[in-house]
Amino acid sequence: KIVILKEEAHLSVKEQKASVLLHYTKRTIDKSMARIISENPDYQITYQCEINSIVLHIKAK
């Protein structure tokens, strides 16, 4: 979704949402998301863990 925001910035696309089916522990997801967030300082990334999925909200700053 971050790639989409970068590629479509000229179209004024500033926000992406996604639900992803996952089979990882919350600890693993939190660790991965911390890395993704730190590697993308130009984006506000929030996420919520659900049962077997993660809901992402990514917004250009």
C-alpha positions in Angstrom: 0.0 0.0 0.0 2.9 2.4 0.6 4.2 1.7 -2.9 0.7 2.7 -4.2 0.8 5.9 -2.3 4.3 6.7 -3.7 3.4 5.9 -7.3 0.1 7.7 -7.2 1.1 10.8 -5.3 0.6 12.9 -8.4 -3.0 11.8 -8.4 -3.5 13.2 -4.9 -3.9 9.7 -3.4 -3.0 10.2 0.2 -4.5 7.3 2.0 -4.8 3.5 1.8 -6.6 0.9 3.9 -6.2 -2.9 3.9 -7.2 -6.0 5.7 -4.7 -8.8 5.5 -5.3 -12.4 6.6 -2.3 -13.5 8.8 -1.4 -16.6 10.8 1.3 -14.9 13.0 1.3 -14.1 16.7 0.5 -10.6 17.8 4.1 -10.3 19.1 5.5 -11.1 15.6 3.1 -8.6 14.0 4.0 -5.9 16.4 7.7 -6.4 15.8 7.2 -6.3 12.0 5.0 -3.3 12.1 7.5 -1.4 14.3 10.1 -2.0 11.7 7.8 -1.0 8.8 6.7 2.2 10.7 10.4 3.2 11.4 11.4 2.6 7.8 8.6 4.8 6.4 8.7 8.1 8.4 6.8 10.0 5.6 3.7 7.9 6.4 1.4 7.6 9.4 0.8 3.9 9.8 -1.7 2.5 12.2 -2.8 -1.1 12.6 -5.2 -3.2 14.6 -4.8 -6.9 15.1 -7.9 -9.0 14.7 -8.4 -12.7 14.9 -6.2 -14.1 12.1 -5.9 -10.7 10.4 -4.5 -7.2 10.6 -6.3 -4.0 9.5 -3.9 -1.4 8.2 -4.5 2.4 7.7 -1.7 4.2 5.9 -1.7 7.9 5.3 0.8 10.3 3.7 2.0 12.9 6.2 
